[in-house]
Structures are given as structure tokens and as C-alpha cells.
Amino acid sequence: MIINGYEIKPMADLRYADLGNANLQSANLQGAKLSNANLWRAYLKEANLSNANLWDAYLREANLQDATLEEADLRGANLWGA
């Protein structure tokens, strides 16, 4: 799956990616590098984010309903309203 020019797949390098408002429902981002990524208002319902690096990711108002976040690194992530 390609969104905003970024390939969405396990282990993807999406550091600093602009995925704001993106529909990532059920996306498999296991082990993805999402540090400093813009995921503002992203629709991540049922997405697999296990083992993902979300350091300093902007997840404000993101929909994380039923998302898998096992072992995800959320240090510094902005989760306000998520």
C-alpha cells in the first residue's frame, strides 16, 4: 500500500513521513521506523504497530482503536486526544 508516496509495510523506514489524516486501517507496520512521523488524525484502527519505533511521533487525535502496540516505543510521542 502506498500513501502520500510512502510504502506502508512491515519494517518500513517512515521516519519524518507526513501521514497526517491518512487512512491506515489494518495496516501492518510491525517494526516500522516512525520516529518523528506526522500521524496527526491518522486512522490507525486495527493497525499492527507492534515493535514499531514511534519516538517523538505526532499522533495527536489519531484513531488507535484496537491497534496492536505491543513492544512499541512511544517515548516522546504526542498522543493528545488519541
Rosetta blueprint (number, residue, H / E / L):
1 M L
2 I E
3 I E
4 N L
5 G L
6 Y E
7 E E
8 I L
9 K L
10 P L
11 M L
12 A L
13 D E
14 L L
15 R L
16 Y L
17 A L
18 D E
19 L L
20 G L
21 N L
22 A L
23 N E
24 L L
25 Q L
26 S L
27 A L
28 N E
29 L L
30 Q L
31 G L
32 A L
33 K E
34 L L
35 S L
36 N L
37 A L
38 N E
39 L L
40 W L
41 R L
42 A L
43 Y E
44 L L
45 K L
46 E L
47 A L
48 N E
49 L L
50 S L
51 N L
52 A L
53 N E
54 L L
55 W L
56 D L
57 A L
58 Y E
59 L L
60 R L
61 E L
62 A L
63 N E
64 L L
65 Q L
66 D L
67 A L
68 T E
69 L L
70 E L
71 E L
72 A L
73 D E
74 L L
75 R L
76 G L
77 A L
78 N E
79 L L
80 W L
81 G L
82 A L
